[in-house]
Amino acid sequence: MKLTRRAKRMQEHHARRKDRTASLNMVSLMDIFTILVFFLLVNASNSEVLPLPKNIVLPESSAEKAPTRKLVIAVDKQQILLEGKPVMKVPAALGSKSATLRPLYQALLAKRGKIKDLQDAKGVVIMGDKDIPYALLKKIMLTASGANFTNISFAVSRKAGKADG
C-alpha cells in the first residue's frame, strides 16, 4: 500500500519525536514546593497569641492548654475594654451596687449577634491586670454569664523556666 504525502510526513514526525528523551521542567515544581513549605511554616503554630495592652500585667500560670479564639474583655486599672473598645470605667464598675455591669452586658449582647468566626461562640477571655480587685472580676464574670457567655477563661502569661512542649 502506497502512503500519502501526509502519512509520510506524520511517520517522519513521529520518528523524530522518538529520539528525544522525556524531560521535566523542575522550575515550576520547585516554585510550588517553596510556596507550600512557606505556607506550612507560617500556619504551623496551633496556639494564638492575644495582643497585650501596655498597661496590663498578666498573672503567671503553668497552664498547658492552648487557648481558642474568643471575645476578649481587657481590664486595666482605669477601664474595661471589649475587643479593644472602651466599655466603661473601673471606678464606675466598682461603685455599681448591681452584680452585673449594664454597659458591659449590652456590649456583650451586641457582639453576640455578630459572632460568626469565633471557635467558641459561648466563650470569653478575661485579660485582667494582676492587681484588679476580686469584686470587679466577680462582676465581670457574672455579667458575662448573664449575657450567655458561659465558657469564661483567663489570659495569663506562662511562667519563665517552663519548657514548651
BELBELRA-V426346 format. One record per backbone hydrogen bond with DSSP energy under -1.0 kcal/mol. CO is the residue of the C=O (numbers start at 1). NH is the residue of the N-H. Records with the same first field share a line. If there is no record, write none. Layout:
CO->NH ; NH
This chain:
4->8
5->9
6->10
7->11
8->12
9->13
10->14
11->15
12->16
13->17
14->18
26->30
27->31
28->32
29->33
30->34
31->35
32->36
33->37
34->38
35->39
36->40
37->41
38->42
39->43
53->56
57->130
59->157
61->159
69->120
71->125
72->83
73->127
74->81
75->129
78->90
79->76
80->87 ; 88
81->74
82->85
85->82
88->80
89->93
90->94
91->95
101->105
102->106
103->107
104->108
105->109
106->110
107->111
108->112
109->113
111->114
120->123
122->151
123->71
124->153
125->73
126->155
127->75
129->132
133->137
134->138
135->139
136->140
137->141
138->142
139->143
140->144
141->145
142->146
143->147
144->149
145->148
150->152
151->124
153->126
157->61
159->162
